[in-house]
Amino acid sequence: MDIKQEFEGRINKLERLIEDRGIGAKQLSKARKVQRNVNLAVFVGSLITVAGIAMWAFSGGSDEE
């Protein structure tokens, strides 16, 4: 059983090495940063939209006379 765990550990180390230094590693890193920034922008935009709708809904009721 120990041999299997050691083998899996070595395979995981090799996979991480290839991911960090392999072909396309720089592009993958850039893509992850871009995706993080896009996710952040979408989250902030949604928050602003929800806050705007809430403000509009609460202030809209006093216009009726």
Biotite code that builds the C-alpha atoms (Angstrom):
import biotite.structure as struc

atoms = struc.array([
    struc.Atom([0.000, 0.000, 0.000], chain_id="A", res_id=1, res_name="MET", atom_name="CA", element="C"),
    struc.Atom([2.881, 2.385, 0.739], chain_id="A", res_id=2, res_name="ASP", atom_name="CA", element="C"),
    struc.Atom([4.324, 1.845, -2.729], chain_id="A", res_id=3, res_name="ILE", atom_name="CA", element="C"),
    struc.Atom([1.062, 2.952, -4.322], chain_id="A", res_id=4, res_name="LYS", atom_name="CA", element="C"),
    struc.Atom([0.935, 6.160, -2.229], chain_id="A", res_id=5, res_name="GLN", atom_name="CA", element="C"),
    struc.Atom([4.572, 6.937, -2.988], chain_id="A", res_id=6, res_name="GLU", atom_name="CA", element="C"),
    struc.Atom([3.964, 6.381, -6.690], chain_id="A", res_id=7, res_name="PHE", atom_name="CA", element="C"),
    struc.Atom([0.910, 8.673, -6.653], chain_id="A", res_id=8, res_name="GLU", atom_name="CA", element="C"),
    struc.Atom([2.893, 11.324, -4.786], chain_id="A", res_id=9, res_name="GLY", atom_name="CA", element="C"),
    struc.Atom([5.664, 11.248, -7.382], chain_id="A", res_id=10, res_name="ARG", atom_name="CA", element="C"),
    struc.Atom([3.138, 11.437, -10.216], chain_id="A", res_id=11, res_name="ILE", atom_name="CA", element="C"),
    struc.Atom([1.496, 14.464, -8.569], chain_id="A", res_id=12, res_name="ASN", atom_name="CA", element="C"),
    struc.Atom([4.885, 16.184, -8.185], chain_id="A", res_id=13, res_name="LYS", atom_name="CA", element="C"),
    struc.Atom([5.641, 15.535, -11.843], chain_id="A", res_id=14, res_name="LEU", atom_name="CA", element="C"),
    struc.Atom([2.250, 16.901, -12.909], chain_id="A", res_id=15, res_name="GLU", atom_name="CA", element="C"),
    struc.Atom([2.802, 20.072, -10.871], chain_id="A", res_id=16, res_name="ARG", atom_name="CA", element="C"),
    struc.Atom([6.266, 20.495, -12.386], chain_id="A", res_id=17, res_name="LEU", atom_name="CA", element="C"),
    struc.Atom([4.852, 20.196, -15.893], chain_id="A", res_id=18, res_name="ILE", atom_name="CA", element="C"),
    struc.Atom([2.048, 22.611, -15.033], chain_id="A", res_id=19, res_name="GLU", atom_name="CA", element="C"),
    struc.Atom([4.464, 25.184, -13.609], chain_id="A", res_id=20, res_name="ASP", atom_name="CA", element="C"),
    struc.Atom([7.237, 24.931, -16.203], chain_id="A", res_id=21, res_name="ARG", atom_name="CA", element="C"),
    struc.Atom([5.726, 23.139, -19.157], chain_id="A", res_id=22, res_name="GLY", atom_name="CA", element="C"),
    struc.Atom([4.676, 24.392, -22.555], chain_id="A", res_id=23, res_name="ILE", atom_name="CA", element="C"),
    struc.Atom([2.042, 27.098, -22.208], chain_id="A", res_id=24, res_name="GLY", atom_name="CA", element="C"),
    struc.Atom([2.585, 27.659, -18.486], chain_id="A", res_id=25, res_name="ALA", atom_name="CA", element="C"),
    struc.Atom([2.871, 31.432, -18.932], chain_id="A", res_id=26, res_name="LYS", atom_name="CA", element="C"),
    struc.Atom([-0.298, 31.582, -21.025], chain_id="A", res_id=27, res_name="GLN", atom_name="CA", element="C"),
    struc.Atom([-2.142, 29.462, -18.469], chain_id="A", res_id=28, res_name="LEU", atom_name="CA", element="C"),
    struc.Atom([-1.048, 31.772, -15.678], chain_id="A", res_id=29, res_name="SER", atom_name="CA", element="C"),
    struc.Atom([-2.192, 34.832, -17.641], chain_id="A", res_id=30, res_name="LYS", atom_name="CA", element="C"),
    struc.Atom([-5.525, 33.186, -18.435], chain_id="A", res_id=31, res_name="ALA", atom_name="CA", element="C"),
    struc.Atom([-6.114, 32.456, -14.751], chain_id="A", res_id=32, res_name="ARG", atom_name="CA", element="C"),
    struc.Atom([-5.420, 36.095, -13.849], chain_id="A", res_id=33, res_name="LYS", atom_name="CA", element="C"),
    struc.Atom([-7.761, 37.342, -16.579], chain_id="A", res_id=34, res_name="VAL", atom_name="CA", element="C"),
    struc.Atom([-10.495, 34.943, -15.470], chain_id="A", res_id=35, res_name="GLN", atom_name="CA", element="C"),
    struc.Atom([-10.112, 36.104, -11.853], chain_id="A", res_id=36, res_name="ARG", atom_name="CA", element="C"),
    struc.Atom([-10.410, 39.745, -12.920], chain_id="A", res_id=37, res_name="ASN", atom_name="CA", element="C"),
    struc.Atom([-13.475, 39.023, -15.064], chain_id="A", res_id=38, res_name="VAL", atom_name="CA", element="C"),
    struc.Atom([-15.135, 37.163, -12.185], chain_id="A", res_id=39, res_name="ASN", atom_name="CA", element="C"),
    struc.Atom([-14.409, 40.062, -9.852], chain_id="A", res_id=40, res_name="LEU", atom_name="CA", element="C"),
    struc.Atom([-15.806, 42.604, -12.336], chain_id="A", res_id=41, res_name="ALA", atom_name="CA", element="C"),
    struc.Atom([-18.998, 40.584, -12.827], chain_id="A", res_id=42, res_name="VAL", atom_name="CA", element="C"),
    struc.Atom([-19.474, 40.255, -9.064], chain_id="A", res_id=43, res_name="PHE", atom_name="CA", element="C"),
    struc.Atom([-18.980, 43.978, -8.425], chain_id="A", res_id=44, res_name="VAL", atom_name="CA", element="C"),
    struc.Atom([-21.247, 44.872, -11.355], chain_id="A", res_id=45, res_name="GLY", atom_name="CA", element="C"),
    struc.Atom([-23.995, 42.605, -10.029], chain_id="A", res_id=46, res_name="SER", atom_name="CA", element="C"),
    struc.Atom([-23.683, 44.100, -6.578], chain_id="A", res_id=47, res_name="LEU", atom_name="CA", element="C"),
    struc.Atom([-24.000, 47.634, -7.953], chain_id="A", res_id=48, res_name="ILE", atom_name="CA", element="C"),
    struc.Atom([-26.995, 46.624, -10.076], chain_id="A", res_id=49, res_name="THR", atom_name="CA", element="C"),
    struc.Atom([-28.815, 45.017, -7.149], chain_id="A", res_id=50, res_name="VAL", atom_name="CA", element="C"),
    struc.Atom([-28.113, 48.039, -4.949], chain_id="A", res_id=51, res_name="ALA", atom_name="CA", element="C"),
    struc.Atom([-29.392, 50.378, -7.675], chain_id="A", res_id=52, res_name="GLY", atom_name="CA", element="C"),
    struc.Atom([-32.577, 48.388, -8.164], chain_id="A", res_id=53, res_name="ILE", atom_name="CA", element="C"),
    struc.Atom([-33.185, 48.324, -4.414], chain_id="A", res_id=54, res_name="ALA", atom_name="CA", element="C"),
    struc.Atom([-32.701, 52.085, -4.132], chain_id="A", res_id=55, res_name="MET", atom_name="CA", element="C"),
    struc.Atom([-34.995, 52.679, -7.094], chain_id="A", res_id=56, res_name="TRP", atom_name="CA", element="C"),
    struc.Atom([-37.683, 50.376, -5.662], chain_id="A", res_id=57, res_name="ALA", atom_name="CA", element="C"),
    struc.Atom([-37.638, 51.983, -2.224], chain_id="A", res_id=58, res_name="PHE", atom_name="CA", element="C"),
    struc.Atom([-37.631, 55.560, -3.477], chain_id="A", res_id=59, res_name="SER", atom_name="CA", element="C"),
    struc.Atom([-40.196, 55.025, -6.252], chain_id="A", res_id=60, res_name="GLY", atom_name="CA", element="C"),
    struc.Atom([-43.202, 54.685, -3.954], chain_id="A", res_id=61, res_name="GLY", atom_name="CA", element="C"),
    struc.Atom([-43.288, 58.322, -2.823], chain_id="A", res_id=62, res_name="SER", atom_name="CA", element="C"),
    struc.Atom([-43.797, 59.762, -6.341], chain_id="A", res_id=63, res_name="ASP", atom_name="CA", element="C"),
    struc.Atom([-47.456, 58.705, -6.525], chain_id="A", res_id=64, res_name="GLU", atom_name="CA", element="C"),
    struc.Atom([-49.944, 61.394, -5.527], chain_id="A", res_id=65, res_name="GLU", atom_name="CA", element="C"),
])
